[in-house]
């Protein structure tokens, strides 16, 4: 079978197992058809600087609704408008049970499909529909997806240090908190730390950029030394990760992967930008350092050659960025067939609904690898009762029907979105000569 035919067959496959579908049918067969009767778009800062967007889908069954997530920290109002003015009105009167059909119809409804804004809107709809289906059946979403394939979902923690000793201490703290998987970042400047020339230093053009300046060769030279030191202090028991955040050119990505091989990383994340993914073939030939890819991917087709040619080891997409549970499940199935694993990107500015959407796919998929840690303050647990909890490195959902999380609209309304400066742009790094570095 050709790869394209294989993937198209996966896209056409129903998301629920036959057994789960039968159980759902038995529990709902006497009920009237379920229609979408209304929607609410709820945006909130979460009491911090979050830019969370939730979609609440109302149905013809009194009291039955679903909560979806459309989080986009950098194009927040574009997503809100897409939901309020376009997708939401189109959904009124549609059959809530027909998740696959609604996903496909909504995907093609815009004619020019894919892209982050459209996929965020699709994800909000899709996750809310799965929430509705689970609540109506009295089952957690993972049971509709075939049931648990593991007892809980392991997560990786975040460690960092401005110098090698503080990096080691940060790793040790994560170990004490029960984490086996720990991502280690280093130095000043966040992502790319270890490769920055201090502000005002270095040979710069006259009158040009004077901020922190990223230097690829410095980064490639520094990071392996950091992992050499960390391993010398904590040993090879902890499973260590590192995120390059797409900062490198092809040949330097190959070289960094080669130099990190002795330190047995669990994975090296986004060593290349999506525009340069052809270089993963060269990385595979030069090194065995596992590769995690795709935080900024917006469509499963981008993964197709990387997965089917086994050029990567983990997919790093965000559930709300690729269209929701329906698409995430298909990506996981494709990974299972080719021996690749999932590592959904659910940390940072992500919300608890998105975290749980990933959790339900994770816990029911044999292709699961790891999920990113994300903890929330008490206010968020009050605003979103049923928010998942992390204990000793494992993520636990509530086990309640649907996603297992609800949204207190009154609490959310107390924390509206704050001012979004500069249009919400992502901060990019620059080189000594002032050129933009790919994030």
Secondary structure as UniProt FT lines:
FT   HELIX           3..12
FT   HELIX           18..28
FT   TURN            29..30
FT   STRAND          35..44
FT   TURN            46..49
FT   STRAND          52..59
FT   TURN            62..63
FT   STRAND          65..69
FT   HELIX           76..81
FT   HELIX           82..87
FT   HELIX           88..91
FT   TURN            92..93
FT   TURN            96..97
FT   HELIX           99..109
FT   HELIX           116..137
FT   HELIX           141..144
FT   TURN            145..146
FT   STRAND          153..161
FT   HELIX           164..176
FT   TURN            177..178
FT   STRAND          181..186
FT   TURN            188..189
FT   TURN            191..194
FT   STRAND          196..197
FT   TURN            199..200
FT   TURN            206..207
FT   STRAND          213..214
FT   HELIX           216..234
FT   TURN            235..236
FT   STRAND          239..243
FT   TURN            245..246
FT   HELIX           250..260
FT   HELIX           261..263
FT   STRAND          267..269
FT   HELIX           274..279
FT   HELIX           280..286
FT   STRAND          291..293
FT   TURN            295..296
FT   HELIX           300..303
FT   HELIX           304..308
FT   TURN            309..310
FT   STRAND          314..315
FT   HELIX           319..322
FT   HELIX           325..338
FT   STRAND          341..342
FT   TURN            348..349
FT   HELIX           352..364
FT   TURN            366..367
FT   STRAND          371..372
FT   HELIX           378..383
FT   TURN            384..386
FT   STRAND          389..391
FT   TURN            392..393
FT   STRAND          394..396
FT   HELIX           409..413
FT   HELIX           421..424
FT   TURN            432..433
//
